[in-house]
Amino acid sequence: MKNPFQISQVLCGAAIAIIGTVGCSSSDNATAPASDFEGQTFYGSVIELSDALDAQGLRSVLVDEGRAQVRFQGEVAATCAKKGCWMDVASGEDTVFVRFQDYGFFVPTEGAEGKQTVMEGEAFFDTITVEMRKHYAEDAGESEEFIAGITEPELRLAFTATGVMIED
């Protein structure tokens, strides 16, 4: 476990005082929100956590606007086992497919399942092609038989995150 009292930790070029751990990439230019980081790990931009929507709220916004810049919360259902370049987030009866803006950051490839998450970015409905569904199934470690059974595109709630918090 990291020392929770590390002061003057550098976060992607910006010196800040934090409690906890922060994951980021070289493309981030983030500053810390006014929240306590204990028990939280950030990937990409450090984001504010308040006023996050659940999937039902997300659907309501998308019905009105088609695409929307929002904060979204749920539980990590799965992450890309190869690179951490996508995750499925369960919220209510929906599972939202989350990718990361410009592949600028990644989440853990294992161990995040079942943890609470808040993301900030753009929500939209997306048609996932058969080719991409097979690619994502390979990333997830699905069997050849399962992958061969993918024959139709899928319309999904999708999200492109600029920042992600996963509770430790």
DANOR-V869567 format. One record per run of one state. SS is the DSSP state (H for helix, E for strand, C for the rest). FROM is the first residue (numbers start at 0). LEN is the number of residues. If there is no record, write none. Layout:
# DANOR-V869567
{{SS | FROM | LEN} {SS | FROM | LEN}}
This chain:
# DANOR-V869567
{{C | 0 | 8} {E | 8 | 3} {C | 11 | 2} {E | 13 | 3} {C | 16 | 4} {E | 20 | 2} {C | 22 | 17} {E | 39 | 5} {C | 44 | 8} {E | 52 | 1} {C | 53 | 1} {H | 54 | 11} {C | 65 | 1} {E | 66 | 13} {C | 79 | 6} {E | 85 | 6} {C | 91 | 2} {E | 93 | 7} {H | 100 | 3} {C | 103 | 12} {E | 115 | 13} {C | 128 | 1} {H | 129 | 10} {C | 139 | 4} {H | 143 | 5} {C | 148 | 5} {E | 153 | 14} {C | 167 | 1}}
